[in-house]
Amino acid sequence: MSCNNIILTGFMGSGKSTIGRILAKELNTYFLDTDVLIESFENRKIKEIIESVGEKAFRNMEKRCFEWIKSSVKNTIISVGGGFPVFIPEIKEAGAVIYLKVEFGDILKRMSKKELEKRPLFQDINKAKELFYKRDEIYSKLADIIIINNNLEETLKQIKEYYASNK
C-alpha cells in the first residue's frame, strides 16, 4: 500500500462515512468523503446534481475526483459513494479497498425515514434491493478485505489491524 489510503466501499447506509470519520481520528490522519467533496465543488447536493445534469455527468465528476485522489491524496481514509466502485473499477490504484458489508434489511433498519427519503435510489425498495445484490458482487470482487459491519468497535478493530499490517 504505497500511498497508505484506505478506501471504504459499501452500499448506501453501510456506515462508510461514520466509520471513516472515527477511524481517521483514531489513526490521526485525514478523512475524505467523495460525495461531500463533489457536493462542495458543485455547491449542491448529490440528489440535485443528478436531477439537474443526470447520472452520467455525475459519474464523470466521480471519475475526476478519483483521478485527483489517485495523484494527490496520501495517508487518508476515503469514503466513496455506493456507485463509485461500480463505475471506477480501477479504484485500487488509489489505495486499499475495504468493503463494509451490511445486509440489506439491516441497512433499512439503520436509516431513518428522513434518510431514506433523501436517497433517490430508495424511493423504490425493490429496485434498491436489486441494486444492492448487483453491487454486492462488485464490492466483493474489488475488495482487499471484506468486513461484516454489524458492530462499530469490532469493525474499527479489524480495519486498524488490517491498516497496521499493510503499512
Secondary structure, DSSP 8 states (H G I E B T S, - for coil): --S--EEEE-STTSSHHHHHHHHHHHTT-EEEEHHHHHHHHHTS-HHHHHHHH-HHHHHHHHHHHHHHHHHH--SEEEE--TTHHHH-TTGGGGSEEEEEE--HHHHHHHS-HHHHHT-GGGSSHHHHHHHHHHHHHHHHHH-SEEEE-S-HHHHHHHHHHHHHHT-
